[in-house]
């Protein structure tokens, strides 16, 4: 059973551009992140990244998760571990 989804990028019809306003910025980031995390895109990109770039990206993402999700949200939303804490 598939647990991850990227529906937004498939259905969003609004402006993709950054710097206009908060709602457009959020939508643009969601589109970019979903396109970035596409299996084919990452298969091409990751081997070309320097270790320092991978470290920086990992640190940024894990830091954002720690800062903005509590432990329950982290397990449910990111790890898809719906049995955590039961």
N, C-alpha and C positions, 0 to 999 in steps of 0.2 A: 504494500500500500504506500503510495506517495504521500509524504508528509510536508514537503516544501512546495511552495507555490510562488509563481511570479505572474499573477493575473493582471496587476496594474499596468505593466508595460504593454500588455496585449490589448488593453481596452482604453487606455488614456488617449484622448484626442485633443487635449489642450496644448498650450504653448510649452515647448521645451526650450527654456532659456533662463539664465540665472541673473539675478540682480534687480528684477522688476518689483517683486513683492514677495512676502513670506509664503503665501500659498503656492505661487508659481515656483519659487525656490525649492520648496518641499517636494512638489511633484517632479521637478526636474531631477533632483537628487534621487528620488525613487526610481525614475526611469533609468538614469545613469547606472545606479547600483544594480538594478535587475539586469540590464544589458551587460554590465561588467562581469557579473557572476554567472553568466551563461557558460555552460560547459565548454563550448567551442572557443569562446573568447579567452577564457582562462587557460585552456590547453595551449593556446598560442602565446599568450602573454607571460605566464609564469616562468617558462624556461628562459625567457629573455630578460627577466628582472634580475638585478644584482641582489645579493644576499641582504645588503643594507636596505634596499627598497622593500624587500619582503619583510624584514624585521620592522621597519617603520610602519608599514601597512598593518601588520599584525598588532603592533603596539597601539596604533590608533584605534583599530576596531575593538580590541579587547578592552581598552580604556573606556571607550564610549559605552560598551555593554556594562561594565562595572559601575560607571557613573550614572547611567539612566535606567537600569533595570535592577529591581531587587532580586534576591535569590530565587524566589518562586517564579517571577517573570522570566528570569534567565533560563531556568529549567524548562518551563512550559513553552516559551516563544522561540528561544534560540536552540536549545538542545532537543526540543520536542519530546522531553521526558515528562509525560503527563502523569506518571506514577510517582513522581518525586513528592515527598512530604505527606503521602497518604498513610 
